[in-house]
Amino acid sequence: MDLHPPTPLPEGYLEFFQSLESWQNEQTIRLRNSFIHSKEDLSVRLQKNKKPLLSQINPNIDGDLLQNLLDGLLTFLETARPSVSEHVKKLKSNFKWLDFDNLVKAFLKPKESELVDTAKQLEIPEEFFIFVLDHALRPVLRLIAESYQEELANDFHWDIPAICPICGAKSHFSRLRQEDGQRIMFCDRCFSEWKTRYLFCVHCGCDHPNDISYLSVEGNDAYRVYVCKQCHGYLKTYDERTSGRQVDMYIANIGTIYLDMLAQEQGYTNHDGDYLL
């Protein structure tokens, strides 16, 4: 990916997430013929309950599937991130005590307090535990999301544009489509994309032209952070019209941490703590 951030990233940072994405892609391909999702009527579900799909249904992700994915991810981390090897060993040694079926349910609802309590019982950092559950489940969540890709790409409306309508993850990144400038929100957990308005704050709904602007760094104008004067929220964005090409949105989100820093230094927030669904 041709991304040259003006602020140097930590050594190995981008390469780690590129390797992690490759691992997840391999798992998605491996599971494609064995995991079957019974497709729901997405519009009816979302209009009725105003909650992301996977918090409403049983997606039939059993505990054995999570255990196998988590075991593979931890093996990957032993090589890719030796600094967490002690946490990896402790978690693996406690597999026999974990209720993996309940962990799937707790993660998708979400019931973060249950996950935090489990991490404390295992005596491993809660951030590490939630990170590995999240990234272990992503391959199967992406398979589920594929079922709704066509519906999301058409005349789909969702009342909470900063939240993924499929898996419920917070979106921090969008793209402006090359052919027409349509803003497309992106979920880095399940890779869903959905439309929202261009001149519009996805956090508070403000659409006053004088209150929406963007910041960028000279030489990287295709990568922008749109900011709202009303709620002081921000959204990172890649403008395909400027560059004339598409990029790997997952890696682009990771590689533009300098835009988060730029926005936060000027008093803007991504409102991560404001969404309770």
C-alpha positions in Angstrom: 0.0 0.0 0.0 1.3 3.4 -1.0 0.9 5.1 2.3 3.7 7.4 3.6 2.5 8.9 6.9 4.1 12.3 7.7 4.6 11.1 11.3 6.7 8.0 11.7 4.7 5.0 13.0 6.1 2.8 15.7 8.6 0.3 14.3 6.8 -2.8 12.9 3.4 -1.3 13.7 2.0 -1.3 10.1 3.7 -4.6 9.2 2.1 -6.3 12.2 -1.4 -5.3 11.1 -0.7 -6.3 7.5 0.3 -9.8 8.7 -2.7 -9.9 11.0 -5.0 -9.1 8.1 -3.3 -11.8 6.0 -3.9 -14.3 8.8 -7.6 -13.4 9.0 -8.0 -13.5 5.2 -6.6 -17.0 5.3 -9.1 -18.1 8.0 -12.0 -16.5 6.1 -11.1 -18.5 3.0 -10.6 -21.7 5.0 -14.1 -21.3 6.6 -15.9 -20.3 3.5 -17.2 -23.8 2.6 -17.8 -25.0 6.2 -19.5 -22.1 7.9 -23.1 -21.4 6.8 -25.1 -18.3 7.8 -28.9 -18.2 7.5 -29.5 -14.8 6.0 -32.0 -12.5 7.7 -34.1 -9.7 6.3 -31.7 -7.0 7.3 -33.9 -3.9 6.7 -36.8 -5.4 8.7 -34.5 -6.3 11.6 -32.9 -2.9 11.8 -36.0 -0.9 11.4 -37.8 -2.8 14.1 -35.1 -2.8 16.8 -32.6 -0.1 15.8 -29.7 -2.3 16.8 -27.0 -4.0 14.8 -27.9 -7.3 13.3 -25.6 -9.6 15.3 -26.8 -8.2 18.6 -30.3 -9.3 17.7 -29.8 -12.8 16.3 -28.0 -16.1 17.0 -25.4 -16.2 14.2 -24.6 -19.9 15.0 -21.0 -19.3 15.9 -20.3 -22.1 18.3 -17.7 -22.2 21.0 -15.6 -24.8 19.2 -15.2 -22.4 16.3 -14.1 -19.6 18.5 -11.7 -21.9 20.4 -10.0 -23.0 17.1 -9.7 -19.5 15.8 -8.4 -18.2 19.1 -5.8 -21.0 19.3 -4.6 -20.1 15.8 -4.5 -16.4 16.5 -2.5 -17.0 19.7 0.0 -19.1 17.8 0.3 -16.3 15.2 0.9 -13.8 18.0 3.7 -15.9 19.6 5.8 -15.2 16.5 4.4 -11.8 15.4 4.4 -10.2 18.9 6.8 -12.0 21.3 6.2 -9.2 23.8 2.8 -10.7 24.7 4.0 -14.3 24.9 3.4 -14.6 28.6 -0.2 -13.5 28.2 -0.5 -16.0 25.3 0.8 -18.9 27.4 -1.5 -18.0 30.3 -4.6 -17.8 28.1 -3.8 -21.1 26.3 -3.2 -22.9 29.6 -6.7 -21.8 30.8 -8.6 -22.9 27.7 -10.1 -25.9 29.5 -11.8 -23.6 32.0 -13.3 -21.2 29.5 -17.0 -21.3 28.3 -16.4 -20.4 24.7 -20.1 -20.5 23.8 -20.7 -17.8 26.4 -17.7 -15.8 25.2 -19.2 -15.6 21.7 -22.5 -14.3 23.1 -20.9 -11.9 25.5 -18.7 -10.4 22.7 -21.6 -10.0 20.2 -24.3 -8.5 22.6 -21.9 -6.9 23.7 -21.5 -7.5 27.4 -18.0 -6.1 28.0 -18.3 -6.4 31.8 -18.4 -10.2 31.5 -15.3 -10.2 29.3 -13.5 -7.9 31.8 -14.4 -10.2 34.7 -13.1 -13.2 32.8 -9.8 -11.4 32.0 -9.4 -10.6 35.7 -10.0 -14.2 36.7 -7.4 -15.3 34.1 -5.0 -12.6 35.4 -4.4 -11.2 32.0 -4.9 -7.6 30.8 -8.5 -7.0 29.8 -7.3 -5.0 26.7 -5.4 -8.1 25.5 -8.2 -10.5 26.1 -10.8 -8.3 24.3 -8.3 -7.7 21.5 -7.7 -11.4 20.8 -11.4 -12.3 21.0 -12.2 -9.5 18.6 -9.6 -10.5 16.1 -10.2 -14.2 16.4 -13.8 -13.7 15.5 -13.3 -11.4 12.6 -12.9 -14.0 9.9 -16.3 -15.5 10.6 -17.9 -12.1 11.1 -16.6 -11.1 7.6 -18.2 -14.2 6.1 -21.5 -13.3 7.7 -21.2 -9.7 6.5 -20.6 -10.9 2.9 -24.3 -12.1 2.8 -25.5 -8.5 3.2 -23.0 -6.7 0.9 -25.4 -6.3 -2.0 -28.2 -5.0 0.2 -25.9 -2.5 2.0 -24.7 -1.2 -1.4 -28.2 -0.5 -2.7 -30.8 1.9 -1.2 -30.0 1.0 2.4 -30.7 3.5 5.2 -29.3 3.1 8.8 -30.1 5.6 11.5 -26.7 5.3 13.3 -24.1 5.8 10.6 -21.1 5.7 12.8 -22.0 2.1 14.0 -21.7 -0.9 11.7 -25.3 -2.2 11.0 -24.0 -5.8 10.8 -21.6 -6.4 13.7 -22.0 -3.2 15.8 -18.4 -2.1 15.8 -17.7 1.6 15.7 -16.5 2.9 12.4 -13.6 5.4 12.4 -13.0 5.5 8.6 -14.9 6.2 5.4 -14.1 6.8 1.7 -15.4 9.2 -0.9 -16.2 7.1 -3.9 -14.2 8.0 -7.0 -17.1 8.1 -9.5 -19.6 10.3 -7.6 -18.1 11.4 -4.2 -20.6 9.2 -2.3 -19.4 8.8 1.3 -19.1 5.1 2.2 -18.6 4.1 5.8 -16.2 1.2 6.6 -16.2 -1.3 9.4 -12.7 -2.7 10.0 -14.1 -5.6 12.0 -16.4 -7.3 9.5 -15.5 -5.2 6.4 -19.1 -4.0 5.8 -19.6 -0.8 3.9 -22.7 1.4 4.0 -23.6 4.8 2.5 -24.1 8.1 4.4 -24.3 11.7 3.3 -21.2 13.5 2.3 -21.6 16.8 4.1 -22.8 15.4 7.3 -21.5 14.6 10.8 -22.0 10.9 11.5 -21.9 11.6 15.2 -24.5 14.4 15.8 -26.2 14.7 12.4 -25.1 18.3 11.8 -25.2 19.2 8.1 -24.6 22.9 8.2 -21.9 23.6 5.5 -20.1 26.2 7.7 -19.8 23.7 10.6 -18.3 20.8 8.6 -14.7 21.1 7.4 -11.7 18.9 7.0 -8.0 18.8 8.0 -5.2 17.2 6.0 -1.4 17.1 5.9 0.4 18.6 3.0 1.4 15.9 0.5 -1.2 13.5 1.8 -4.4 15.3 0.8 -6.3 12.2 -0.2 -6.3 11.2 3.5 -8.4 13.6 5.5 -10.1 14.0 8.8 -13.6 15.7 8.6 -14.5 17.6 11.7 -17.7 19.0 13.2 -17.8 22.3 15.0 -21.1 21.4 16.7 -20.1 18.2 18.6 -16.4 18.4 18.0 -16.4 14.9 16.5 -14.1 13.7 13.7 -14.1 11.0 11.0 -11.1 9.9 9.0 -11.7 9.7 5.3 -9.9 8.6 2.1 -10.9 10.5 -1.0 -10.6 8.3 -4.1 -11.3 11.3 -6.3 -8.0 12.9 -5.3 -5.8 9.8 -5.7 -7.8 8.1 -8.6 -7.6 4.7 -7.0 -8.9 2.4 -4.2 -6.9 1.3 -1.2 -7.0 -1.4 1.4 -9.3 0.4 3.8 -8.3 -1.7 6.8 -4.6 -0.8 6.4 -5.5 2.8 5.5 -7.3 3.2 8.8 -4.4 1.7 10.7 -1.8 3.8 8.9 -3.5 7.1 9.4 -3.1 7.3 13.1 -1.4 10.6 12.5 -4.9 12.0 11.5 -6.3 10.9 14.9 -3.4 12.7 16.5 -4.0 15.8 14.4 -7.7 15.9 15.2 -7.3 15.2 18.9 -4.6 17.9 19.3 -7.1 20.4 18.0 -9.8 19.3 20.5 -11.8 16.9 18.4 -13.0 13.4 19.4 -14.1 10.2 17.7 -16.9 9.9 20.4 -16.0 6.3 21.1 -17.5 6.4 24.6 -20.8 7.9 23.5 -22.4 4.9 21.7 -24.4 2.5 23.9 -26.7 0.3 21.9 
